[in-house]
Amino acid sequence: MPISIDGNLFSLSTQDTLYQMQVDEYGILNHLWYGPKTGMSMSYLNQYPEISFSGSLADTGTRRDYSLNDRPLEYAEGGMTDYRTPALRIVHPDGSSALDLRYAGYEVLNHKPGIAHLPASFDRSLQTPTLKITLKDALYPIFVHLYYNAFEKENVIARSVEIENNTDHILSLDKFSSLCLDLPDGDLEVLHFHGRHAMERLKERLPLGFGTFRFESRRGNSSHQHNPAVILAAPHTDESHGACYGACLLYSGCYQVEVQKDQLEQIRLVMGLEESTFHWKLKPQATFHSPEALLSYSNQGFEKLSHQFHDMFREHVIRSTFVHRPRPVLINNWEATYFDFNGQKLIEIADSAKECGIDLFVLDDGWFGNRNSDTESLGDWHVNEEKLGMPLADLSKAIHDRQMQFGLWIEPEMVSEDSDLFRTHPEWVLWIPGRYPSRSRHQLVLDLGNPEVVEYLYQTFSKLIRENSVDYIKWDMNRSISDFYSSYLPEQRQGELAHRYMLGVYELADRLTTEFPEVLFEGCAGGGGRFDGGMLYYFPQYWCSDNTDAHCRTQIQYGTSFFYPISSVGSHVSAVPNHQTGRVTSLKTRGTVAMAGTFGYELDLTLLSPEQREEVRQQVQTYKTLQPLIFDGDYYRLSDPFDHDLAAWSFVSKDGLQILVQSVIYEQKPNVRFPRIQLRGLKRDVWYKQLDTGNVYTGAALMDGGLLLDLPQGTDSSQTLQFVRMDQEETSE
């Protein structure tokens, strides 16, 4: 059983890991262990001598070897004798902020409930039980409910927290975290994924020193700058060896991650809502539930940790029916035309795409209102028939008549000042009274914390999808939030805006994806600015980055792969010279890189030569054959593209029968040996055949000896190699 309770000892077990907590003699819930299975209680490790200047709880009497400041706590409330970073902070009406949380009981639910208004992991079989542990403040009837789910096969623990105010006064909830994890080993390093627009999720690995390492987003979205996920690893951990812990927040708004190393070299990880943009007024008899966080542990390096998260997302987070279905190869007109197009030009691009075997035509920005630049008409979601030269429904029909699907770009959350929507409803915009609004990309932000705005957007886009037979929606968000003020909320509740905004986004996404389950939704936020577990709950794929340069994309996709499955990565072939970097790479290399994702094109196919269009046709055909392996196989990072001039990765099917190896070499150097890569995830004593050459290798040879790649020709060189596992009869022949 994944949940075991023995007196005051609580254990959660997955296939390979054990998570353990225990209530001590003072009713404090201690964290005991998270790591490999041990087959016993780990409480014997929870012993401490007297530590000077560590205060004691009042009911410990004269005892001097017990302090909350030293003990590993399951959920640290702060304000009593723990001086470390708290997971929770409440301000009472008298101005005090202390909580003294003691164990009040537990409950085991026979299924995993959802979290109202928030994305959360699920079990379609309804067989994953939930452990609910309740803590109560020693003075006030304030309850904190800790929720745990052990996903056995994926080796993932899902955690969330609910606070219940049964007092007769309003509480100010000023910090609320989804998880707190205390670890006894301070010799750890932190891996986080930072970046900027067009260069997201770049891996940085740092040793943990004393004090607090913190990163966050105050931008109203999870941001290009930091991703809400973190890894703690032993110093020598690599892809296939060593211990590491991963934590990922299923939330798309303002968040924070804190990793603290204390005086005893213990580590505390706290992850949850960003405290400077969160101040929630919790009314009497009301509850508040945190976003959910996912935890996973591996003692076999980063790749196993990634496989566990990939499987978790595919099976228990991405709820779309598309998660295991074939997905269309698309052509997007943005980099082909930008705002300069008409219906006939779009149909010409679609005709060329059809000849190449492409399945889906996507009309990007500029089809509505008076939208001929990014300074106007955002929010005016009525079709510009004069520009198209036809109704949108006619364009959709023309695409469908070519046996292709029709997709549309929208940006629901934003509005131009030069728009009918803004002129009609200025009160729907986030705008601080008495101040000029800040602008980004000439846009203002609609107040999705206002239910009236959410309802308007739902009615607008559901009608648009229905009336135009839309098969695909690209939902974009092209600016961060800075003016945190809502005319909808009263003065004393303005601190709730950042979270209420995300609740509105989630409600709109939930209603649209529920009403249109056969429409493929792809998220986007200036590229990968909101690529996180919260959005993947609603959208099975997300535009990975606005940077489509093949060289940069290998680095961006490398960092993305540590937590998020390849099937969620929007990746396309674009024109050269690349519109972001000016770099010229071959069509072959651009195709190789884009195949490590959902695959599509962002260029004007009508400008390609017949030979290039034939190459595109071959790429599309190859990708469609390989898509099941790319989407559902185990992904291996075979090189670090930041440390070498080589990016290499592979996919191994779950049954071990198929292997796909892809690589890109960036720089040609004279008088060098053939580059060599070593595969992983194969059976050592099994033979594998390389399909293009017919050569056969043992798994041991491919993993220990490796493969020799071609020398690069020019500025880039890419290869795609396929192997199949041979049975014993074929080998003997």
N, C-alpha and C positions, 0 to 999 in steps of 0.2 A: 504493500500500500504506500502511496506517496506521502501520506500523513500518518504519523505515529505519535501517540500521546501516552506518556508513562508518568503518572503523577504530575509533577511540576515541570517535566521535560517534554519539549515539543520538537519533533524532528520532521523535516521534509526531505524526501528522497527522490532523486531522479535516477536515470539509468547508471550514471557514473558519479553523482555528487551527493553530498549530505549537507543540509542546512539545519543548524540546531540552536535552540533557545531554551532558557530555563528561568523560572521564577525563583528568586532567592528568599531567604528568611524574612526580608523586609518588604516583600511584594514587588521588588524591582525586577523587570524583565531584562535579563542579561543575554547578550549574544555570545554563544559559545564557539560556533564553528561554521565555516563555509569552505568546503574543499572536497577532497576525495572521500569516498565512503570509508568509515573506520570500523563499523560494526559495534560501536559502543557509545556511551555517553562521553562527551569531551569536557565534562564539568571539572575534571581534575586539573585542567589547565587554568581555571579561573580562580587562582589564589594570588594574593598580593600582600607584601609586607606593608608596614607603615610608611607612607610617603609624606614628607614634610609639606606643610602649607596646602594640604588637600583637605577641605572641610568635610565634616561628617553630618549626616542627617540627624535631626533631633532624636529620633527614636533608636539610634544606635548606641545611646548612652555614652559611656566612657570609652567605648571601643575606638581605637585610633588606626586600625588597619583596614577600614572600610570607608571608601569615598566614591561618590559618583564620578568624580574627576578622573579616577584611575580605571574604573571598571569598563569593560566593553558593553555598551548599552544597545538595546534593540531599537529604541526610538528616543533620542535625546531631546528632552524638552527645555533644558536650560533653566536658569533663574534660581537654582537651589545650590548645589555644591559642585556642579559640573561647569568648569570654566571654558570648556572647548566649544566649538561652533555648534549651535543647537539646530535641530531639524524643525522646530516649532517655536513660535513666539506669539503670545497673546497679551494684550493690554486690557486689564480690568477697568471698570469705571473709576476705581480709586487711584488709578495710575500705575499700580503694580503690574508686573509682567511674569510673576513666577507661576509655575505649574509643578505639582508634585504627583507624577503619574504612578499609580500602583496597580498591580494586577487585579482585575475584577471578574475575570471569567473568560471562557472560550466557547466557540460553537463551530461545528463542522457541517458545512453545507454540501449536499451531494452533487452540486454542479457549480459552474462558475457564472455568477451573475454579471451583467454588464454594468457599466457606470453611467448613470444618467447624464446625458448631454456631452459625454466625452468618448473619444475612441478608447478601446480597450481590447486586449486579447480575448479570444474565445475558443471554445472547443465545440466543433460542430456535432460531435457525438454526445455531448452533454454528460461526459463521464469524468471530467476533471473536478475533483472536490475542492472546496475552499476552506481554508483555516482562517477563522476570524477570532482574533485575540482582542479583548477589550481592556483598556486601561482607564482608570478614573482618577481625577484629581482628589487629593486627600482632603481638601477643604470644600470645593464647590462641586455641584453635579455636572461636571464637564467630562465627557467621555471621549476617548480616542480609540477608534477601532482600526486595528491593523489587519489587512487582508493579504493572504498568501495563496498562491497556486503553484504547484509543482508540475511542470510539463515534462513527463518522464523521458520520452524518447528524445526530445530536443535539449535536455539538460538546462532548462531555463526555469527560473523562479520569477513569477509575476508578483509585484507588490504595489499596493496602494493604501491610502490612509483616509479615514473619514473622521471628522470631528463633530461632536453633537453637543449643543449648548442647551442644557436643561435648567439653567439658572433663570432668574426673572429679569436679567439685564442684558444689554447688548455687549458683546465682546468685540474687540478690535483684533482681527486676525492679521498679523503683520508679517508673518513668515510661515510658510507651510510647505513641507517637503514630502515627496513621494516615497523616499527611502532614506534610511540612515544605516550605514554598514560600518561597524567597527572591526578592524582587523589587527591582530597582535603583531604582525611583522612589518616593521618600518623600512626594511630594505627593499623598497619597491620603486619602480619607475612609472611615470604617467605618460600615456599616449593620448593626445587629443587631436582634433581635426579642425584646423583653423583655415582662414583664407580671406577671400574678397570676391567681389563680383567678377565672374569669368575665370576665377581660379579658386574653386571651393574645395573644402575637405582635404587640405594638405596635411599630411601626418607630421607631427612633432613629438619627439620622445625626450623626456626630461627626467633626471633623477629627482626624487622628492626630498627636499630639505625640510628642516624644522620650520613650522609656521603653516600657512595656508596657501595652496595653489588654487586659484579660482578663475573660472571663465563663465561668461553669461551673454545673454542678449537682452537689451532693453529696447529693441527696435520694433516690437509688436509682432515679430515673426522670429522663427528660430535662427534665421539670418545666414548670409553668405560667410560671415566672419567666424562663426563657431557653430559646430554641430552638437546637438544635445545628446552626446554619447561620449564615453570615456573608457579607457582600458588601464588597469593597474597590473603591472607585470614584474616578475622577478628580473633582476638585472640582465641575465644572459638568455632570456626567453627570445626565441626566434619563431619562424613559421611552424616548425614541427617539433620543437622541444621547449620545455619550461612551463611554468605556472603563470596564469593570467586570469584576471577578473574583468568582465565587460559589463557595463551598465548603459542602458539606452532608455531615454524618456519618450513616451508616446504623447508628445505635446508639441505644438507648432507655434506657440507664442513666446512671451518673455519667460526665460528660465535661467537657472544658475546651477553650476556644479562646483562644489567645494571639496578639496582633498586636503586634510589637515594631518600633519605629523606632530604628535604631542611630545611632552618632555620625556615620556617613557618609550619613545620611538614606536608608538602605536599609530595606526592610520584610521582616520574617520573619513568616510565618503558620504556626502550629503547632496542630494539631487532633487530639485523641485522648482517651484515658482520663484521668479526673480523678485526679491523682497522690496526693492526701491519702487517698483511699479505695481505692487500688490498690497492693498490695504482693504480687507473685506470686513464689512459690518455683519457680524453673525447674530441674528436676532434670537430671542428666547425661543426654545423648542425647534430651532432650525439646525440643519446639518450642512456641512460642506465637504465635498469629496475631492481629493487630489487627483491629478492625472496619474496614470499608471506608469510604472517603471519596470523594465525587464533586466534581470540579472542572469549572468551565465559564468561558469567557471570551466577552465580547461587546464589540464596539466600536460597537454601535448601541443602546446604552442598556439600561435595566433590563428592558424588555418582551421583548427578544430573549433576554436571559439567562433570564427566567422561562419563555419558550416552550421553551427548550432543556431546562431542568429538568423542565418538565411532560411533554414528550415522552419524556424519559429515564425518568421514573417510570412512565408509562403503558406503555412498550414494554419496559423492561429492569429494573424494580425490583418493581412490583406483579405478583406471580406468579398471583394469583387468576384463575380463568376468568371472573369477573364484570367484569374490567377494561374490556372493550369490549362487554359484554352489557347489554341493558336491565335496569334495576334497579327493584324495586318501590317505589311510593310507600307509606309506612307511617304508621300511627297508633300512638303510644305512650301508654299509660294513665297515666304517672307524674304529670304535672301535672294530669291529670283527677281522679285518685283518691288519689294518694300510697299510703299503706298501707291505706286504708279502701276495700275492695272485696270482692266475692264473684263467683262465676262468672257469675251472672245479670247483674250490672252490667257486667261485661266484655263479655258477649255483646250487650248493648244498645248499647254503644259500637261494637262491631264491625258491628252492623246499620246503624247510622248511617254508618259508614265505607264499608260496601259500597255504600250508596245514592249516595255521593259518588264512587265509582269507585276508592277506595283499595284497594291490593292486599294489604297485609300488616298484621296486627295483632300488636303487640309487648306482651307482659306483662312489666312491669318489676318492681322490687324488691317483696318481701313475699309471695311465693307458696310459701315453703318454711319448714320448721321451725316455730318459734313467733315468726316475724318480723312483729311488728306495730309496730316502731319500729326506729331505727338503732342501738339499744343491745344487740340480742339476736339470737341464732340464726344469725348469719353463719357459714357453714361447714357448717350442717346441711342438706345438699342433698337432703332428702326432702320430698315434696310435702305441703303442709298441706291435705289433702282436706276437713277440717272447715271451714276458712275458705272454700275455693273452692266447697264444696257438691258436689263431683264430683272424680273423678280428673283429673289433668292431661291424660291421654290423651283423656278425654272432651271437655275444653275444646278441645284441639287439633282433635279430630274435628269439633266444632261449628263451629269457624272454617273448617276445610277444606270442610265441607258448604256453606258460603256462598261457595265458590270464592275464598277468600282464603288467604293463607299465614299460618303461625303462627310467631311469634318469641318469644324468651325472654331475659331479663336474667340475667347471672351475674356474680359477683365472685370468681374462683377464688383470688386471691392473699391474701385477708384472712380473718380469723376474729374473732368476738366472744368476749370472755372468758366471757360467759353463753351457752355453746354446748356441745353434746355433744362436738363435735370437739375443742375446747380441753380439756375435762375428760378426754378419752380420750388425747390426744396433746399435752400441754403442751410436750414436747421438740421439737415441730415448729414452734414459734414463735421468732422472733428476739427474744432476751431476754438482756440482760447479767446474768450471775450476780451475786447479791447486791444488785441494784438493782431498784426498782419499774419496770415497763415504762412507757414513754411511750405515750400514747394519742392518736389523732386520729380524730374521728368515732366514738369508742368502739370502735375496731378495733385489733387487733394484726396483724402481718404473718407469714404463713407462710414457712417457710424453703424457697424453691424452689431453693436450692443443694443441697438434700438430694434425691437421686434417689428415695427412698421417697415423699416428698411429691408429687413430680411424677407418679409412677406412680399414686398414689392419686387425684389430681385427674383424670388422664387416664381412668382406669377409671370414675370417678364421672360425668364429663360426657359421655363417649362413650355410656355406658348411657342417660343422660338424653335425649340427642339421638335415639338410636335408638328408644327405647321410646315417645317422645311425638311422633314425626314432626315434629321441629323444622326449620323452613326458614331461620331467622335467629337468630344469637346476638349479643347486645350484651355484650361483655366489658369490665367496668368495673374501675377501681382507684381507690379513694377515700381514699388517704392516701400520704404520702411515708414513706420508711424513715428511722428515726433510731437505732434500737437495733441497730447493726451487730455482732451476735455470733451465731454459730451453734453449737449444741451438737453438730452433725454434724462440724464441722471441728476439727482439733487446734489447740492454742494458736498454733503457729508459722505457721499458714495462715489465721488470721482476716482478714488483709489481702486475701485472695482473695474474700471473701464478696460484695462488691458486684457483681463481674463474674460470679461463679458464679450469683448470683441471676438475673441477666439471661439467662445461658445456660439456666437452668431454665425461665424464662418462654418463651424462644424454642423450647425443646424441646416444651413443652406446646402452644404455638401451632402448631408444625410438625406434631405428631402429629394434632391435632384437625382442622386445615384439610386435611391430606393424606387423612385417613380420610373426611372429609365435604366433598368438593370442591363439591357442589351446595348446601351451606349457605352463606348469605351472612353473613360475620362482620364486625361493626363494632366497632372499638376505642373505648375511652373511658377516661379517667383523671380523674375529677372534671371531665369535659368534655375540654379540650384539653391536659391535663397530660402526655401522652406522645404528642403528635401529632408524629411524626418518621418519617424514612425507614426506620428499623429495623422499626417496627410495620407500616408500609404494605407491607412485603414479604409479610406474612402476611394483613393485613386490607385489602381494597381501599378501605375508607372508614373514617373516624374522626370521632367526635363532636367537632365543632370547638370548642365551648365550652358550658358550662352556662348561659351568658348567652344567652337567646333574644330579648332586646330587639332590635327591628329596627335601631334607631339604632346601638346598640353593635355589633351583628353586622356592619354594613358596615365598621366599623373593624377588627374582629377578622379578618374574611374578607379584607380588603385586605392586611393583613400576611401572612396565611397564603399568599396567592397568589404571593408572590415566589418561593417554591420549590415549593409543592405543588399538584398539579393540582386543578381544581375538582371533578372526579369523585371525589376522595377526601374532600371536605368534607361532613360530616354537618350539615345545616341544616334546621330545622323551623319551622313556624308554631306559635306558642304563644298562650295565652290573654292577654287584657288585663283589667285592668291587669297589666302584665308582672310575673311572680313574683319577678324579680330587681331590677328598677328601679322598678316602680310606674308606668311610662310607658304611656300609651294611644296606640297607633298603629292605623291602619285595617287591616282585613283585607287590603285590596289591597296596602298597603305591606309588611305582613308576608309576604305571598305573593311579592311581587317579590324581596325580599331572600333568602328561603329557596330560591327557584329557582336561585340561584347556588350550587348544591350538590346533595346527593342527594335532598333534598325529602321532607318528611313533616309530621306534625302532632303536637302535644303539648297537647291540650286535650280537653274533654268535648264531643264533637260533639252530644250529645243536648241540650245547653243552648243551642245556636244556633237562631236563628229560621229559618223556611223559606227566607227570602231569603239568609241567610248560608250555609246549607247549599248552596244553589244556586251561590253564589259560590265555595264550596270545590270543588264539582263542576266548575265551569268552570276553576278553577286547576289541578286535577288533570289535566283533559283537555289544557289548554295545555301543562303541563309535560311530559306524556308525548310530545307532538308535538315539543317542543324539546329533550328530553333528549339525543339524539345530538349535536346541535350544542353543547350546554352541556358535555358530557363530552369530546368529541373535537375541538372547535374551538379556535382560538387565542384566548386571553383577553387583553383589553386593559383596563388601569386608566385610565379617562378623567378621573379627578379624584382628588385626595388628600382623603379625608373628614376628615382632621385639620386641614387648612388652610382648608377651605371648609364651608359649610352644604349642600354638595352631594356625594353619592356617585353616581358614574356608572361603568359598566363595559360592555364589549361582548364578544361572541363572533363570530368570523369563521370559517366552515368552511374546512377545508384546501383545498378546491377553489375557494374564493372566491365560491360561489354564494349563500350565505345569511349574513345578518348579523342579530344580535340585540343590541339596545341597551336597557339597563335603567338606571334612575336613581331616586334618592330625594332630595328637597329637604326639609330638616328644619325650616326656620323661614320663616314668612311675614313679609315686610317690605312696608311700604306704598310706593307710588310708585317702583317699580323696573322695569327693563326685563325682558323675558323672559330667563331663564337660557339660556346657550349652551354647548354642548359640541362639541368637534371629534373626529370619528372618526379611527381609524387602521387600517392594514392593508388598505386598499382599493386597487384599481387606479385611477390618476388619470384615465385616458381611457376608463373604462368607465362605463356608465349603471346606476343602481340605482333600483328602484321601492320606495316605501314601501307596504306592503300595506294598511294601514288607510285611507289617503287616496288612493292611486294616484299621488301626486306622484313625479316622477322627478328624480334628481340625478346629476351626474357624481361620480365618486370624489374628484376634486380639490375640488369644491364642499363635499362632506361633510367632507373632511379640513381644508381651509383655511378655508372659511367656517363650517362646522359646522351644527348643528341648534339650533333654538329649542325649548326645553321649555315645558310649561305652567307658569303661575304656581301656586304651592301654594295649596291650599284648607285652611285650618286649620293644624294643627301639623305635618302631613307631607303630602307629595304624591309619588306614584311613577308612573313611566311604563314601559311595555314597548313597544318599537317593533321591527318586523321589516322587513327589506329583502331583496329578491332581486336578483341580478345579471341584467341584461337582455342578450340576445344582439343582434348587430348588426342582424338582420332586424327584431326587435321595435322597436329604437330608431328605425330608418328609417321605420317606419310612423307 
